[in-house]
Amino acid sequence: MNADERLPEHVARNRAHWDATADKWVASGERFWAQDEPTWGIWGVPESELHLLPDELEGRDVIELGCGTAYVSAWLARRGARPVGIDNSAKQLETARRLQAQHRLEFPLHLGNAEATPFPDASFDVAISEYGAAIWCDPYLWVPEAARLLRPGGELIFLGNGVLQMLTVPDLLTDGPSTDRLLRDQFGMHRFEWPDDDSVEFHISHGDMIRLLRGNGFEVIDLIEIQAPADATTSFEYTSPEWGRRWPSEEVWKTRKVR
Ligand SMILES: C[S@@+](CC[C@H](N)C(=O)[O-])C[C@H]1O[C@@H](n2cnc3c(N)ncnc32)[C@H](O)[C@@H]1O
């Protein structure tokens, strides 16, 4: 039996997908590693505007769940944190390791599933995900896992697609970006698969997310719905700057573990 057969079905599929597409993310990984100021999401909104990160990072243990090329961890390491990255794709981690060597910035990187990590209970102060576990892992598995990993008072911060984005984007990329019509139900939204793609994503409604977070001991500090800047452009086909000016194509959850 190979290692993939022991993975849950969606994790094995996403591993194959990310290993096959990792080459496409090398150039953006290189660009983001070279930046000092973090910028977030597809619109590249600067940290100075979004205030996504905790004020104090010096000496704090951070886990990046679905780190990809690990540029978020690099930004945090430069701000004094002690990051650890976990990702499901060996190919993505290959790029991350090469960029670590190039920038002389080493921190641990693990190959694994962010829904079931090998780390001890209460071993991190911050858990973060930008389009990693936030959209590729089942929230009913990865949010409890993040709660287990965090110390009391620890922060869980994650950025992914907005709910309206997921309800208005056509099934096929060839049918264009998100529309001004609701194309699918909100009730029951959870697992998403696309006819022209082999990957599996997860997106749940705001009400379900609040109940899930509270049920796992988190309080919600903020839900930031990101608006595309006036001069925004994007190479992603699933949304457009015009749409992103009117509706939140992305959102950030900032939460704290209170029990
Ligand atoms: C879009 S990248 C996120 C990294 C980076 N912030 C970015 O936006 O490029 C998505 C990453 O999630 C990883 N991923 C998917 N499923 C995962 C899982 N179950 N556990 C850990 N990582 C996972 C993929 O391998 C991929 O590297």
The ligand as an SDF file (V2000), in Angstrom:
LIG
                    3D

 27 29  0  0  0  0  0  0  0  0999 V2000
   -2.9770   28.0550   -2.5730 C   0  0  0  0  0  0  0  0  0  0  0  0
   -1.7950   27.1210   -1.6600 S   0  0  0  0  0  0  0  0  0  0  0  0
   -1.7210   27.9820   -0.1340 C   0  0  0  0  0  0  0  0  0  0  0  0
   -0.3710   28.5060    0.1160 C   0  0  0  0  0  0  0  0  0  0  0  0
   -0.1620   29.9400   -0.1820 C   0  0  0  0  0  0  0  0  0  0  0  0
   -0.6350   30.8100    0.8720 N   0  0  0  0  0  0  0  0  0  0  0  0
   -0.7630   30.3760   -1.4930 C   0  0  0  0  0  0  0  0  0  0  0  0
   -1.8090   31.0520   -1.4770 O   0  0  0  0  0  0  0  0  0  0  0  0
   -0.1790   30.0280   -2.5360 O   0  0  0  0  0  0  0  0  0  0  0  0
   -2.7490   25.7250   -1.1610 C   0  0  0  0  0  0  0  0  0  0  0  0
   -1.9090   24.6830   -0.4590 C   0  0  0  0  0  0  0  0  0  0  0  0
   -2.7500   23.8880    0.3600 O   0  0  0  0  0  0  0  0  0  0  0  0
   -2.1540   22.6100    0.3900 C   0  0  0  0  0  0  0  0  0  0  0  0
   -3.1020   21.6140    0.9000 N   0  0  0  0  0  0  0  0  0  0  0  0
   -4.1890   21.0920    0.2690 C   0  0  0  0  0  0  0  0  0  0  0  0
   -4.7780   20.1880    1.0570 N   0  0  0  0  0  0  0  0  0  0  0  0
   -4.0490   20.1200    2.2070 C   0  0  0  0  0  0  0  0  0  0  0  0
   -4.1300   19.3530    3.3780 C   0  0  0  0  0  0  0  0  0  0  0  0
   -5.1050   18.4490    3.5590 N   0  0  0  0  0  0  0  0  0  0  0  0
   -3.2060   19.5500    4.3510 N   0  0  0  0  0  0  0  0  0  0  0  0
   -2.1950   20.4400    4.1750 C   0  0  0  0  0  0  0  0  0  0  0  0
   -2.0630   21.1890    3.0710 N   0  0  0  0  0  0  0  0  0  0  0  0
   -2.9800   21.0450    2.1050 C   0  0  0  0  0  0  0  0  0  0  0  0
   -1.7360   22.3640   -1.0350 C   0  0  0  0  0  0  0  0  0  0  0  0
   -0.8030   21.3240   -1.1430 O   0  0  0  0  0  0  0  0  0  0  0  0
   -1.2070   23.7350   -1.4200 C   0  0  0  0  0  0  0  0  0  0  0  0
    0.1770   23.8250   -1.2620 O   0  0  0  0  0  0  0  0  0  0  0  0
  1  2  1  0
  2  3  1  0
  2 10  1  0
  3  4  1  0
  4  5  1  0
  5  6  1  0
  5  7  1  0
  7  8  2  0
  7  9  1  0
 10 11  1  0
 11 12  1  0
 11 26  1  0
 12 13  1  0
 13 14  1  0
 13 24  1  0
 14 15  1  0
 14 23  1  0
 15 16  2  0
 16 17  1  0
 17 18  1  0
 17 23  2  0
 18 19  1  0
 18 20  2  0
 20 21  1  0
 21 22  2  0
 22 23  1  0
 24 25  1  0
 24 26  1  0
 26 27  1  0
M  CHG  2   2   1   9  -1
M  END
$$$$
